[in-house]
Amino acid sequence: MSKSPIQAIIFDWAGTIVDFGSFAPTSIFVEAFKQGFDFAIDLAEAREPMGLGKWDHIQAVGRIPAVDKRWNEKFGRSMTSEDIDTIYAAFMPLQKAKVADHAAPILNAIDVVNNLKDKGIKIGSCSGYPREVMDVLIPEAADYGYKPDYVVATDDLPQGGRPAPFMALKNVIELCVTDVNACIKVDDAAPGIEEGHNAGMWTVGLLLSGNEAGLTFEEYQVADEATLSTARETARAKLIKSSPHYLIDTIADFPEVVADIERRLAAGERP
């Protein structure tokens, strides 16, 4: 097998490689708001800022106009940093307890990743999860056969999370990549795609396995084409704003993208 011109691929975790539909974080956000302040948010509100670090995510949910309105009605003020700290403190133990239940790989993910490794491509990864959650998820995912070459958690770096490029670039450094143009960032949320752009990489967005479609794997399996088409367009409308180079349904479709980027790199194209 000839050597691929692609040096590394940096995958997101939930909704990309594991946790079809990205349900581990969303359901926990709802629970954390309830536990911290007896305050109700719905799943759609919990999903809205997905891809950010979890503290920033809670802050962003609090800034959604409808949430801010309800918060003001209940507490007479907008959400403060102290409120976010309280919700985050509730979030962490809930997330650690729950994340293992959502560690199963998305269909074909392990085969796709192992075939990339066989081509000599390094497998990096980064997540909006903090390190103490990743420390639970990494061994669980490894039991299923997913073992990336490097993992960056959102609080590993002082510079903050997405859409800044630092987590992607930390992978570049640790994996000894010599050219960011020879890297691909794969994500199911806009901040992660923007992270890839900001790091100078090719970017791939996932439409049906991730946060924006919000389908469970069971719903995905039994869905008719009209249902899938609606979910696909809902996700596309959100992700297209971050201008990904490619949009595909799930990681199962990724090998065709890899082949196309290999062809484009060989022809001298850059992201």
TITI-755725 format. One record per residue: x, y, z of N, C-alpha, C in turn; residue in three letters; residue number from 1. Coordinates in Angstrom, 3 decimals, padded with zeros to 6 digits. Layout:
! residues N
n_px	n_py	n_pz	ca_px	ca_py	ca_pz	c_px	c_py	c_pz	r	k
X	Y	Z	X	Y	Z	X	Y	Z	ALA	NUM
...
! end
This chain:
! residues 271
n_px	n_py	n_pz	ca_px	ca_py	ca_pz	c_px	c_py	c_pz	r	k
000.855	-001.195	000.000	000.000	000.000	000.000	000.890	001.243	000.000	MET	1
000.620	002.149	-000.955	001.449	003.348	-001.014	001.125	004.270	000.164	SER	2
002.114	005.023	000.564	001.951	005.881	001.748	000.989	007.030	001.444	LYS	3
000.097	007.284	002.375	-000.875	008.363	002.200	-000.198	009.722	002.395	SER	4
-000.587	010.728	001.597	-000.083	012.076	001.842	-000.710	012.717	003.088	PRO	5
-001.764	012.088	003.617	-002.390	012.586	004.845	-001.558	012.130	006.036	ILE	6
-001.180	013.060	006.899	-000.347	012.708	008.054	-001.164	012.353	009.288	GLN	7
-002.254	013.091	009.520	-003.043	012.837	010.732	-004.499	013.224	010.514	ALA	8
-005.358	012.524	011.240	-006.775	012.876	011.284	-007.129	013.090	012.748	ILE	9
-007.765	014.225	013.037	-008.144	014.544	014.414	-009.660	014.435	014.530	ILE	10
-010.093	013.450	015.281	-011.516	013.204	015.461	-012.021	013.819	016.762	PHE	11
-013.232	014.366	016.687	-013.994	014.652	017.894	-014.406	013.311	018.505	ASP	12
-014.995	013.320	019.681	-015.451	012.088	020.332	-016.959	011.899	020.207	TRP	13
-017.744	012.493	021.112	-019.191	012.231	021.136	-019.863	012.716	019.856	ALA	14
-020.637	011.834	019.221	-021.338	012.162	017.995	-020.505	011.977	016.748	GLY	15
-019.216	011.700	016.938	-018.294	011.503	015.807	-017.791	010.069	015.764	THR	16
-017.156	009.618	016.843	-016.622	008.256	016.922	-017.445	007.395	017.883	ILE	17
-017.860	007.989	019.001	-018.686	007.265	019.991	-019.985	008.039	020.221	VAL	18
-020.934	007.408	020.901	-022.159	008.076	021.362	-022.972	008.641	020.200	ASP	19
-023.576	007.747	019.417	-024.418	008.154	018.294	-025.485	009.133	018.794	PHE	20
-025.578	010.302	018.147	-026.555	011.310	018.537	-026.065	012.252	019.613	GLY	21
-024.880	011.993	020.151	-024.273	012.845	021.190	-025.234	013.061	022.363	SER	22
-025.678	011.942	022.955	-026.680	012.018	024.020	-026.087	012.131	025.419	PHE	23
-024.853	011.656	025.624	-024.278	011.723	026.975	-024.233	013.155	027.496	ALA	24
-023.685	014.118	026.729	-023.638	015.475	027.280	-025.008	016.149	027.356	PRO	25
-025.859	015.973	026.330	-027.104	016.742	026.308	-028.021	016.398	027.465	THR	26
-028.211	015.114	027.710	-029.120	014.724	028.793	-028.577	015.186	030.147	SER	27
-027.260	015.221	030.282	-026.649	015.636	031.551	-026.798	017.145	031.780	ILE	28
-026.720	017.941	030.707	-026.937	019.383	030.871	-028.321	019.658	031.439	PHE	29
-029.323	018.954	030.909	-030.692	019.123	031.408	-030.742	018.794	032.901	VAL	30
-030.105	017.685	033.270	-030.112	017.234	034.665	-029.337	018.190	035.576	GLU	31
-028.217	018.719	035.080	-027.376	019.611	035.898	-028.092	020.932	036.211	ALA	32
-028.811	021.481	035.245	-029.600	022.695	035.499	-030.679	022.412	036.538	PHE	33
-031.272	021.219	036.429	-032.333	020.845	037.363	-031.767	020.656	038.770	LYS	34
-030.630	019.967	038.851	-030.032	019.679	040.150	-029.457	020.941	040.800	GLN	35
-028.818	021.789	039.985	-028.180	022.982	040.523	-029.169	024.046	040.981	GLY	36
-030.266	024.232	040.207	-031.167	025.370	040.482	-032.649	025.031	040.350	PHE	37
-032.975	023.728	040.201	-034.365	023.343	039.961	-034.928	024.157	038.790	ASP	38
-034.114	024.234	037.725	-034.450	025.042	036.556	-034.517	024.129	035.335	PHE	39
-035.572	024.272	034.541	-035.785	023.354	033.414	-035.284	023.950	032.101	ALA	40
-034.442	023.183	031.400	-034.138	023.465	029.993	-034.516	022.215	029.215	ILE	41
-034.783	022.375	027.917	-035.119	021.186	027.127	-033.896	020.710	026.338	ASP	42
-034.032	019.540	025.697	-032.889	018.952	024.980	-032.398	019.854	023.856	LEU	43
-033.337	020.522	023.169	-032.936	021.403	022.063	-032.076	022.552	022.580	ALA	44
-032.450	023.111	023.732	-031.649	024.190	024.330	-030.294	023.657	024.786	GLU	45
-030.279	022.456	025.342	-029.021	021.842	025.785	-028.084	021.593	024.605	ALA	46
-028.651	021.281	023.443	-027.840	020.968	022.262	-027.275	022.205	021.570	ARG	47
-027.939	023.336	021.733	-027.655	024.529	020.929	-026.167	024.879	020.814	GLU	48
-025.390	024.998	021.920	-023.986	025.412	021.769	-022.992	024.251	021.733	PRO	49
-023.443	023.051	021.392	-022.582	021.862	021.494	-021.274	022.038	020.731	MET	50
-020.217	021.513	021.320	-018.878	021.615	020.739	-017.966	022.516	021.561	GLY	51
-018.568	023.390	022.362	-017.772	024.231	023.268	-017.333	023.405	024.477	LEU	52
-016.344	023.903	025.215	-016.026	023.306	026.508	-017.252	023.396	027.408	GLY	53
-017.349	022.517	028.393	-018.612	022.388	029.116	-018.967	023.615	029.972	LYS	54
-018.001	024.285	030.581	-018.303	025.513	031.328	-018.842	026.576	030.365	TRP	55
-018.139	026.745	029.227	-018.575	027.716	028.212	-019.941	027.339	027.650	ASP	56
-020.185	026.037	027.545	-021.466	025.547	027.033	-022.606	025.969	027.973	HIS	57
-022.401	025.786	029.268	-023.426	026.187	030.254	-023.683	027.695	030.154	ILE	58
-022.608	028.453	030.037	-022.739	029.910	029.889	-023.556	030.249	028.637	GLN	59
-023.263	029.547	027.522	-023.953	029.820	026.255	-025.433	029.453	026.333	ALA	60
-025.754	028.360	027.024	-027.162	027.996	027.219	-027.881	029.108	027.992	VAL	61
-027.211	029.622	029.024	-027.790	030.702	029.826	-028.038	031.974	029.039	GLY	62
-027.318	032.129	027.933	-027.469	033.334	027.102	-028.500	033.161	025.990	ARG	63
-029.024	031.957	025.791	-030.110	031.772	024.828	-031.280	032.644	025.291	ILE	64
-031.808	033.506	024.435	-032.820	034.475	024.887	-033.974	033.865	025.687	PRO	65
-034.499	032.733	025.228	-035.634	032.127	025.941	-035.219	031.630	027.323	ALA	66
-034.000	031.091	027.427	-033.505	030.611	028.723	-033.244	031.805	029.650	VAL	67
-032.604	032.831	029.110	-032.314	034.028	029.903	-033.612	034.658	030.430	ASP	68
-034.642	034.664	029.601	-035.942	035.228	030.004	-036.524	034.443	031.187	LYS	69
-036.502	033.103	031.073	-037.041	032.262	032.150	-036.194	032.402	033.416	ARG	70
-034.878	032.505	033.250	-033.967	032.649	034.400	-034.262	033.961	035.130	TRP	71
-034.448	035.032	034.366	-034.783	036.338	034.950	-036.126	036.307	035.664	ASN	72
-037.082	035.593	035.064	-038.405	035.478	035.699	-038.307	034.745	037.032	GLU	73
-037.416	033.755	037.091	-037.298	032.941	038.309	-036.405	033.594	039.357	LYS	74
-035.297	034.219	038.910	-034.276	034.697	039.860	-034.103	036.218	039.870	PHE	75
-034.785	036.912	038.948	-034.695	038.365	038.932	-033.385	038.912	038.388	GLY	76
-032.615	038.075	037.683	-031.327	038.496	037.109	-030.912	037.475	036.066	ARG	77
-029.918	037.834	035.255	-029.348	036.865	034.320	-028.364	035.950	035.051	SER	78
-027.988	034.877	034.401	-027.074	033.907	035.008	-025.695	034.534	035.241	MET	79
-025.108	034.280	036.407	-023.783	034.802	036.750	-022.727	033.702	036.630	THR	80
-021.467	034.112	036.723	-020.362	033.133	036.720	-020.490	032.157	037.880	SER	81
-020.957	032.646	039.013	-021.143	031.772	040.181	-022.235	030.731	039.912	GLU	82
-023.288	031.156	039.217	-024.355	030.211	038.842	-023.794	029.126	037.917	ASP	83
-022.980	029.557	036.970	-022.378	028.598	036.028	-021.495	027.612	036.790	ILE	84
-020.712	028.118	037.752	-019.873	027.238	038.582	-020.716	026.192	039.305	ASP	85
-021.858	026.610	039.822	-022.742	025.694	040.555	-023.279	024.601	039.637	THR	86
-023.717	024.997	038.433	-024.245	024.016	037.475	-023.126	023.092	037.003	ILE	87
-021.944	023.664	036.760	-020.791	022.863	036.322	-020.412	021.836	037.392	TYR	88
-020.470	022.263	038.661	-020.151	021.341	039.765	-021.149	020.187	039.810	ALA	89
-022.423	020.465	039.476	-023.427	019.399	039.402	-023.193	018.524	038.167	ALA	90
-022.771	019.172	037.084	-022.566	018.490	035.804	-021.482	017.412	035.893	PHE	91
-020.359	017.745	036.544	-019.188	016.861	036.488	-019.438	015.448	037.015	MET	92
-019.937	015.272	038.246	-020.160	013.891	038.710	-021.234	013.167	037.901	PRO	93
-022.258	013.903	037.456	-023.290	013.288	036.616	-022.680	012.790	035.310	LEU	94
-021.842	013.629	034.700	-021.240	013.267	033.418	-020.289	012.086	033.554	GLN	95
-019.499	012.087	034.606	-018.570	010.967	034.822	-019.317	009.658	035.024	LYS	96
-020.459	009.737	035.723	-021.255	008.532	035.972	-021.915	008.038	034.689	ALA	97
-022.226	008.956	033.781	-023.032	008.612	032.605	-022.215	008.312	031.363	LYS	98
-021.019	008.879	031.260	-020.301	008.844	029.982	-019.962	007.410	029.548	VAL	99
-019.718	006.528	030.505	-019.395	005.135	030.167	-020.556	004.432	029.471	ALA	100
-021.784	004.868	029.784	-022.966	004.267	029.148	-023.072	004.640	027.678	ASP	101
-022.301	005.647	027.268	-022.377	006.139	025.886	-021.024	006.013	025.183	HIS	102
-020.257	004.999	025.558	-018.906	004.839	024.999	-018.875	003.938	023.767	ALA	103
-020.017	003.362	023.407	-020.039	002.450	022.257	-019.703	003.206	020.973	ALA	104
-018.869	002.598	020.114	-018.502	003.277	018.870	-019.670	003.359	017.897	PRO	105
-019.663	004.391	017.093	-020.637	004.572	016.014	-020.334	003.567	014.917	ILE	106
-021.371	003.160	014.202	-021.232	002.090	013.202	-020.027	002.309	012.281	LEU	107
-019.254	001.253	012.121	-018.064	001.209	011.259	-016.879	002.042	011.747	ASN	108
-017.031	002.740	012.885	-015.954	003.648	013.319	-014.639	002.912	013.540	ALA	109
-014.683	001.768	014.211	-013.435	001.055	014.541	-012.732	000.588	013.273	ILE	110
-013.500	000.011	012.330	-012.910	-000.444	011.061	-012.303	000.718	010.291	ASP	111
-013.025	001.826	010.227	-012.534	003.001	009.502	-011.213	003.484	010.108	VAL	112
-011.188	003.608	011.435	-009.982	004.099	012.118	-008.816	003.125	011.934	VAL	113
-009.071	001.847	012.087	-007.989	000.861	011.950	-007.430	000.818	010.529	ASN	114
-008.290	001.007	009.544	-007.818	001.050	008.150	-006.951	002.290	007.902	ASN	115
-007.301	003.400	008.547	-006.474	004.610	008.435	-005.104	004.393	009.069	LEU	116
-005.109	003.737	010.231	-003.833	003.423	010.897	-002.963	002.527	010.012	LYS	117
-003.614	001.565	009.330	-002.880	000.653	008.440	-002.202	001.403	007.293	ASP	118
-002.742	002.562	006.949	-002.146	003.382	005.876	-001.036	004.287	006.410	LYS	119
-000.767	004.189	007.724	000.291	004.998	008.326	-000.173	006.376	008.765	GLY	120
-001.501	006.591	008.788	-002.045	007.889	009.217	-002.189	007.895	010.736	ILE	121
-001.720	008.957	011.371	-001.856	009.092	012.826	-003.297	009.481	013.178	LYS	122
-003.776	008.969	014.310	-005.134	009.263	014.752	-005.071	010.119	016.020	ILE	123
-005.412	011.402	015.852	-005.507	012.298	016.994	-006.960	012.456	017.411	GLY	124
-007.181	013.083	018.539	-008.563	013.319	018.979	-008.605	014.464	019.974	SER	125
-009.762	015.126	020.021	-009.978	016.151	021.034	-011.458	016.222	021.362	CYS	126
-011.764	016.786	022.506	-013.132	016.749	023.001	-013.481	018.006	023.781	SER	127
-014.769	018.330	023.802	-015.269	019.368	024.686	-015.362	018.902	026.129	GLY	128
-015.185	017.576	026.337	-015.177	017.038	027.702	-013.901	017.458	028.430	TYR	129
-014.001	017.738	029.726	-012.784	017.953	030.518	-012.040	016.641	030.769	PRO	130
-010.812	016.737	031.231	-009.941	015.567	031.394	-010.534	014.510	032.322	ARG	131
-011.175	014.938	033.419	-011.653	013.908	034.355	-012.792	013.087	033.756	GLU	132
-013.525	013.633	032.793	-014.525	012.842	032.068	-013.826	011.951	031.036	VAL	133
-012.850	012.497	030.337	-012.109	011.705	029.350	-011.407	010.522	030.012	MET	134
-010.940	010.688	031.246	-010.269	009.594	031.951	-011.213	008.415	032.197	ASP	135
-012.521	008.690	032.214	-013.514	007.608	032.304	-013.793	007.036	030.912	VAL	136
-013.932	007.924	029.919	-014.340	007.514	028.572	-013.245	006.752	027.820	LEU	137
-011.997	007.188	027.941	-010.905	006.600	027.141	-010.780	005.089	027.351	ILE	138
-010.700	004.585	028.607	-010.593	003.132	028.769	-011.852	002.376	028.330	PRO	139
-013.023	002.994	028.502	-014.260	002.352	028.040	-014.247	002.193	026.520	GLU	140
-013.852	003.261	025.814	-013.779	003.211	024.357	-012.713	002.209	023.901	ALA	141
-011.609	002.132	024.652	-010.541	001.183	024.318	-011.045	-000.260	024.401	ALA	142
-011.936	-000.520	025.368	-012.514	-001.862	025.487	-013.310	-002.235	024.237	ASP	143
-013.873	-001.228	023.584	-014.602	-001.469	022.330	-013.661	-001.528	021.127	TYR	144
-012.383	-001.157	021.343	-011.410	-001.224	020.255	-010.982	000.121	019.690	GLY	145
-011.448	001.223	020.293	-011.038	002.541	019.806	-009.873	003.067	020.620	TYR	146
-008.711	003.187	019.958	-007.497	003.618	020.644	-006.771	004.659	019.790	LYS	147
-007.169	005.925	019.907	-006.454	006.962	019.153	-005.020	007.098	019.648	PRO	148
-004.170	007.669	018.811	-002.762	007.837	019.178	-002.562	008.951	020.195	ASP	149
-003.516	009.894	020.236	-003.395	010.990	021.207	-004.778	011.555	021.513	TYR	150
-004.944	012.030	022.730	-006.225	012.595	023.174	-005.972	013.930	023.882	VAL	151
-006.696	014.963	023.471	-006.655	016.249	024.163	-008.039	016.540	024.726	VAL	152
-008.103	016.857	026.002	-009.359	017.284	026.640	-009.398	018.809	026.680	ALA	153
-010.599	019.355	026.798	-010.756	020.808	026.653	-010.024	021.610	027.736	THR	154
-009.811	021.014	028.920	-009.110	021.757	029.977	-007.642	021.364	030.109	ASP	155
-007.122	020.615	029.136	-005.684	020.282	029.146	-004.823	021.507	028.842	ASP	156
-005.417	022.479	028.163	-004.666	023.637	027.689	-005.213	024.912	028.313	LEU	157
-004.343	025.848	028.664	-004.822	027.081	029.294	-005.520	028.030	028.332	PRO	158
-005.342	027.818	027.026	-005.860	028.803	026.065	-007.350	028.658	025.793	GLN	159
-007.983	027.665	026.384	-009.418	027.510	026.164	-009.728	026.586	025.000	GLY	160
-011.004	026.355	024.825	-011.448	025.348	023.857	-011.792	025.913	022.497	GLY	161
-012.639	025.176	021.780	-013.064	025.548	020.440	-013.892	026.841	020.471	ARG	162
-013.900	027.573	019.360	-013.327	027.242	018.046	-011.845	027.607	017.871	PRO	163
-011.176	027.987	018.948	-009.726	028.211	018.855	-009.034	026.918	018.420	ALA	164
-007.871	027.009	017.770	-007.245	025.824	017.178	-006.344	025.020	018.107	PRO	165
-006.279	025.394	019.384	-005.204	024.868	020.230	-005.265	023.358	020.459	PHE	166
-006.464	022.796	020.638	-006.541	021.336	020.845	-006.089	020.592	019.595	MET	167
-006.521	021.063	018.429	-006.088	020.428	017.181	-004.578	020.549	016.998	ALA	168
-004.042	021.730	017.326	-002.603	021.949	017.146	-001.768	021.193	018.182	LEU	169
-002.318	020.958	019.366	-001.630	020.117	020.359	-001.468	018.702	019.807	LYS	170
-002.493	018.201	019.115	-002.376	016.903	018.442	-001.259	016.926	017.405	ASN	171
-001.208	018.001	016.624	-000.174	018.149	015.595	001.220	018.027	016.209	VAL	172
001.421	018.725	017.327	002.729	018.708	017.991	003.048	017.309	018.519	ILE	173
002.092	016.735	019.260	002.357	015.448	019.918	002.484	014.301	018.919	GLU	174
001.831	014.415	017.769	001.892	013.355	016.757	003.023	013.578	015.750	LEU	175
003.815	014.647	015.984	004.971	014.960	015.132	004.579	015.180	013.671	CYS	176
003.445	015.862	013.482	002.996	016.213	012.136	003.814	017.406	011.645	VAL	177
004.231	017.360	010.383	005.079	018.433	009.855	004.311	019.447	009.010	THR	178
003.037	019.149	008.671	002.278	020.051	007.806	000.793	019.979	008.174	ASP	179
000.238	021.081	008.677	-001.190	021.078	009.047	-002.090	020.886	007.834	VAL	180
-001.582	021.232	006.639	-002.370	021.022	005.424	-002.588	019.547	005.121	ASN	181
-001.795	018.697	005.755	-001.917	017.249	005.560	-002.738	016.604	006.672	ALA	182
-003.558	017.429	007.355	-004.404	016.933	008.441	-005.877	017.179	008.137	CYS	183
-006.728	016.330	008.722	-008.178	016.474	008.582	-008.788	016.539	009.973	ILE	184
-009.674	017.499	010.198	-010.440	017.581	011.455	-011.872	017.139	011.181	LYS	185
-012.357	016.178	011.957	-013.693	015.608	011.760	-014.534	015.868	013.004	VAL	186
-015.730	016.453	012.824	-016.535	016.865	013.979	-018.014	016.897	013.606	ASP	187
-018.875	016.837	014.631	-020.322	016.896	014.396	-020.915	018.233	014.816	ASP	188
-020.075	019.199	015.218	-020.580	020.491	015.671	-019.754	021.626	015.066	ALA	189
-020.415	022.762	014.847	-019.776	023.894	014.168	-018.489	024.376	014.845	ALA	190
-018.442	024.506	016.197	-017.182	024.981	016.795	-015.991	024.066	016.488	PRO	191
-016.242	022.768	016.374	-015.166	021.836	016.062	-014.696	021.934	014.617	GLY	192
-015.634	022.241	013.714	-015.259	022.457	012.315	-014.453	023.751	012.197	ILE	193
-014.899	024.794	012.894	-014.163	026.065	012.893	-012.764	025.887	013.493	GLU	194
-012.664	025.041	014.510	-011.360	024.713	015.104	-010.422	024.168	014.027	GLU	195
-010.943	023.272	013.192	-010.141	022.703	012.105	-009.689	023.758	011.114	GLY	196
-010.614	024.643	010.724	-010.244	025.747	009.821	-009.151	026.614	010.443	HIS	197
-009.337	026.955	011.720	-008.380	027.833	012.401	-007.006	027.191	012.559	ASN	198
-006.986	025.857	012.511	-005.708	025.134	012.584	-005.104	024.876	011.206	ALA	199
-005.786	025.320	010.143	-005.260	025.165	008.787	-005.476	023.794	008.168	GLY	200
-006.505	023.075	008.643	-006.739	021.687	008.222	-007.928	021.571	007.272	MET	201
-008.022	020.432	006.603	-009.246	020.046	005.922	-010.291	019.766	007.000	TRP	202
-011.557	020.045	006.702	-012.605	019.848	007.704	-013.753	019.016	007.138	THR	203
-014.273	018.144	008.001	-015.381	017.263	007.619	-016.452	017.332	008.704	VAL	204
-017.679	017.636	008.311	-018.798	017.664	009.240	-019.670	016.421	009.090	GLY	205
-020.202	015.955	010.214	-021.057	014.760	010.225	-022.505	015.174	010.450	LEU	206
-023.386	014.733	009.557	-024.768	015.197	009.570	-025.703	014.365	010.432	LEU	207
-025.578	013.044	010.388	-026.621	012.207	010.999	-026.223	011.522	012.300	LEU	208
-024.943	011.398	012.590	-024.535	010.675	013.810	-024.377	011.593	014.998	SER	209
-024.530	012.895	014.775	-024.108	013.829	015.802	-025.197	014.653	016.438	GLY	210
-024.740	015.726	017.034	-025.579	016.580	017.863	-026.721	017.223	017.085	ASN	211
-026.462	017.659	015.859	-027.450	018.480	015.159	-028.670	017.687	014.705	GLU	212
-028.474	016.443	014.282	-029.630	015.615	013.903	-030.342	015.112	015.159	ALA	213
-029.560	014.787	016.189	-030.136	014.382	017.477	-030.916	013.075	017.429	GLY	214
-030.566	012.203	016.487	-031.228	010.901	016.392	-030.507	009.888	017.275	LEU	215
-031.256	009.018	017.947	-030.620	007.868	018.578	-030.231	006.883	017.474	THR	216
-029.340	005.950	017.782	-028.950	004.957	016.778	-030.164	004.132	016.348	PHE	217
-031.046	003.823	017.299	-032.244	003.046	016.989	-033.143	003.829	016.037	GLU	218
-033.315	005.125	016.296	-034.129	005.967	015.400	-033.507	006.033	014.010	GLU	219
-032.198	006.135	013.960	-031.480	006.180	012.681	-031.692	004.887	011.891	TYR	220
-031.622	003.765	012.593	-031.745	002.466	011.919	-033.134	002.251	011.309	GLN	221
-034.165	002.707	012.008	-035.530	002.443	011.525	-036.101	003.590	010.690	VAL	222
-035.376	004.704	010.588	-035.899	005.886	009.895	-036.083	005.634	008.402	ALA	223
-037.186	006.159	007.850	-037.358	006.114	006.393	-036.574	007.268	005.771	ASP	224
-036.502	007.274	004.445	-035.654	008.261	003.760	-036.125	009.691	004.002	GLU	225
-037.445	009.884	004.130	-037.975	011.235	004.377	-037.506	011.757	005.738	ALA	226
-037.522	010.884	006.756	-037.071	011.264	008.100	-035.586	011.604	008.091	THR	227
-034.806	010.750	007.423	-033.360	010.996	007.344	-033.069	012.282	006.580	LEU	228
-033.820	012.522	005.524	-033.613	013.716	004.714	-033.888	014.987	005.526	SER	229
-034.941	014.950	006.335	-035.275	016.096	007.192	-034.170	016.333	008.215	THR	230
-033.721	015.245	008.855	-032.646	015.357	009.857	-031.359	015.862	009.217	ALA	231
-031.091	015.371	008.016	-029.875	015.763	007.287	-029.894	017.261	006.976	ARG	232
-031.039	017.754	006.536	-031.138	019.173	006.168	-031.085	020.079	007.392	GLU	233
-031.671	019.615	008.505	-031.590	020.374	009.763	-030.127	020.542	010.181	THR	234
-029.386	019.427	010.129	-027.963	019.467	010.497	-027.153	020.285	009.497	ALA	235
-027.471	020.120	008.211	-026.720	020.841	007.172	-026.865	022.364	007.358	ARG	236
-028.086	022.810	007.679	-028.332	024.251	007.858	-027.459	024.826	008.974	ALA	237
-027.210	024.036	010.002	-026.393	024.498	011.133	-024.896	024.418	010.800	LYS	238
-024.483	023.294	010.198	-023.044	023.064	009.979	-022.494	023.860	008.808	LEU	239
-023.350	024.162	007.825	-022.859	024.836	006.622	-022.318	026.223	006.947	ILE	240
-022.780	026.799	008.067	-022.302	028.126	008.483	-020.813	028.109	008.812	LYS	241
-020.298	026.935	009.184	-018.871	026.822	009.497	-018.044	026.395	008.277	SER	242
-018.694	026.324	007.109	-018.013	026.066	005.818	-017.105	024.838	005.803	SER	243
-017.602	023.659	006.211	-016.753	022.468	006.123	-016.406	022.152	004.673	PRO	244
-015.254	021.561	004.470	-014.882	021.139	003.115	-015.777	019.998	002.632	HIS	245
-016.218	019.161	003.560	-017.071	018.009	003.225	-018.144	017.848	004.294	TYR	246
-019.324	017.400	003.880	-020.380	016.990	004.803	-020.803	015.568	004.440	LEU	247
-020.773	014.671	005.427	-021.160	013.275	005.210	-022.130	012.855	006.317	ILE	248
-022.802	011.738	006.124	-023.795	011.298	007.110	-023.148	010.824	008.406	ASP	249
-022.242	009.865	008.290	-021.579	009.286	009.463	-020.141	008.937	009.104	THR	250
-019.395	008.514	010.104	-017.993	008.120	009.910	-017.850	006.972	008.902	ILE	251
-018.918	006.212	008.692	-018.890	005.113	007.717	-018.594	005.626	006.305	ALA	252
-018.965	006.892	006.033	-018.756	007.479	004.699	-017.393	008.159	004.558	ASP	253
-016.612	008.141	005.615	-015.364	008.908	005.645	-014.285	008.406	004.684	PHE	254
-014.160	007.080	004.432	-013.090	006.630	003.528	-013.113	007.300	002.152	PRO	255
-014.314	007.584	001.622	-014.391	008.254	000.307	-013.819	009.675	000.381	GLU	256
-014.043	010.346	001.519	-013.496	011.690	001.721	-011.974	011.625	001.787	VAL	257
-011.470	010.653	002.520	-010.015	010.478	002.640	-009.396	010.294	001.256	VAL	258
-010.018	009.449	000.445	-009.501	009.200	-000.909	-009.498	010.487	-001.735	ALA	259
-010.541	011.297	-001.591	-010.622	012.540	-002.362	-009.573	013.550	-001.892	ASP	260
-009.380	013.644	-000.580	-008.365	014.581	-000.062	-006.964	014.109	-000.454	ILE	261
-006.741	012.799	-000.442	-005.440	012.266	-000.907	-005.188	012.688	-002.353	GLU	262
-006.210	012.593	-003.172	-006.086	012.980	-004.592	-005.782	014.483	-004.704	ARG	263
-006.489	015.279	-003.903	-006.307	016.744	-003.961	-004.929	017.152	-003.441	ARG	264
-004.466	016.483	-002.385	-003.118	016.783	-001.889	-002.056	016.417	-002.917	LEU	265
-002.261	015.265	-003.555	-001.294	014.809	-004.578	-001.252	015.779	-005.751	ALA	266
-002.380	016.468	-005.991	-002.452	017.448	-007.094	-001.952	018.832	-006.658	ALA	267
-001.499	018.922	-005.399	-000.936	020.185	-004.911	-001.940	021.122	-004.266	GLY	268
-003.181	020.648	-004.063	-004.183	021.494	-003.390	-003.904	021.601	-001.908	GLU	269
-004.401	022.686	-001.332	-004.329	022.890	000.109	-005.727	023.194	000.620	ARG	270
-005.960	023.026	001.927	-007.324	023.251	002.445	-007.858	024.648	002.118	PRO	271
! end
